[in-house]
């Protein structure tokens, strides 16, 4: 009399070699794993060890780079103070950001250089410490390529709480090329001049947009966009 | 019980990633092409990062298996809207196993492969998770998005169908 083989045990014996019981993976020695982890976290593994701004704590370094003159900056500071008071009263909760990039100089840009970039679909959306009673809504508008690397990023952000909408207080942008932040102009619109630099062929920029509420030490929303420069 | 660390806790997330990356990669590699694997894994772990505080503690692997299935399902839906993509996304079910199975006695290899390949996609998935990934009942439930009791029933039935197919499988000789 023969014993009927257990098919599940047979299948277990047939496990392919590449699926042998898992071992703890050291991502620092597994380039595939490291690359994917860096992509998830919004880091660039090739520059992570060289003072990559993306690895700095949020808000650690402030480098305000705008094209506005001193008077405009004073106006902005005054509006920030007003906004901060309004935002605190509103009990800031959720933020929405619409981002677009346009050329920093008035020189007409050829149509080929202004085509929307399909690859700017967010690779990650909202992650943040947000009051449990709120739902942050973050969306990204069209991003237009800028030749030369420099760009002005215009961000529009709103804070919504209990049906009341107000401009967010601050927006910061982190890219492999640097960190920028600016304060509200009172209308919920910001302009930041950034230099995205050149990452080389077949590379993409992680652009992290942090929106800040006036009374919080951490950004309320944190959105990552993957921006591929079609010029490279 | 949920993870208490927030999504911004990169160290905790990285620890989870290191713990489960290999299993998730292996599972995903059974269900998508090599060209898609990086994108699928990145999407899976991006979801995990975004929802890190929602992942039941101790159930991370099962939860991630479930995310793999959802990501692939979404990819397949997208593919249905794009004929060109559809041509590339043909392997969303666990792949059929090769009759030349090195770890199985020669006289049962064809029989095992035939029985396995005769199962439905859902049964193949459950059987593979239980045998090749040594998944626990609770992890299987998390992966399937159903209760542990329902997961146990599904696995039991899949195993029975697999065993019956194995017992009754006869190779069809080519004419």
Contacts between the chains, C-beta under 8 A, distances in Angstrom:
chain1	res1	chain2	res2	distance
A	4	B	167	6.8
A	5	B	108	6.4
A	5	B	166	7.9
A	6	B	163	7.6
A	7	B	112	6.8
A	7	B	115	6.5
A	7	B	159	7.7
A	7	B	162	5.3
A	7	B	163	4.9
A	7	B	166	4.2
A	8	B	127	7.1
A	8	B	130	7.3
A	8	B	131	5.7
A	8	B	159	5.8
A	8	B	162	7.0
A	8	B	163	7.7
A	10	B	104	5.6
A	10	B	108	6.3
A	10	B	112	5.2
A	10	B	166	7.8
A	11	B	112	6.6
A	11	B	116	6.6
A	11	B	127	6.6
A	11	B	131	4.9
A	11	B	132	7.6
A	11	B	162	7.6
A	12	B	131	4.5
A	12	B	132	7.2
A	13	B	101	7.8
A	13	B	103	4.1
A	13	B	104	5.5
A	14	B	97	6.6
A	14	B	101	4.0
A	14	B	102	7.8
A	14	B	103	5.2
A	14	B	104	4.8
A	14	B	112	6.4
A	15	B	103	6.9
A	15	B	131	7.1
A	15	B	132	4.8
A	16	B	132	7.8
A	17	B	102	7.8
A	18	B	26	6.7
A	18	B	29	7.6
A	19	B	26	5.0
A	19	B	30	7.9
A	19	B	132	5.2
A	19	B	133	7.6
A	21	B	134	6.8
A	22	B	20	7.9
A	22	B	22	4.4
A	22	B	23	4.5
A	22	B	26	7.2
A	23	B	22	6.5
A	24	B	18	6.1
A	24	B	19	6.5
A	24	B	22	7.9
A	25	B	18	5.5
A	25	B	21	4.8
A	25	B	22	4.7
A	26	B	18	6.9
A	27	B	14	7.2
A	27	B	17	6.8
A	27	B	18	5.6
A	27	B	21	7.0
A	30	B	21	7.9
A	32	B	25	7.9
A	32	B	38	7.5
A	33	B	17	7.7
A	33	B	18	7.8
A	33	B	21	5.1
A	33	B	25	7.8
A	35	B	38	7.5
A	36	B	21	7.7
A	36	B	38	6.2
A	36	B	41	5.1
A	36	B	42	5.2
A	36	B	45	6.6
A	37	B	14	6.6
A	37	B	17	5.5
A	37	B	21	7.8
A	37	B	45	7.2
A	39	B	42	4.9
A	40	B	17	7.7
A	40	B	42	5.9
A	40	B	45	4.6
A	40	B	46	5.1
A	40	B	49	5.5
A	41	B	10	6.0
A	41	B	13	7.6
A	41	B	14	7.9
A	41	B	49	7.2
A	123	B	42	7.2
A	123	B	46	6.1
A	124	B	46	4.9
A	124	B	49	6.8
A	124	B	50	6.0
A	125	B	50	6.7
A	126	B	50	7.2
A	127	B	7	4.3
A	127	B	8	6.9
A	127	B	49	6.6
A	127	B	50	5.1
A	128	B	7	7.3
A	128	B	8	7.4
A	129	B	6	6.1
A	129	B	8	7.3
A	218	B	8	7.5
A	222	B	8	7.5
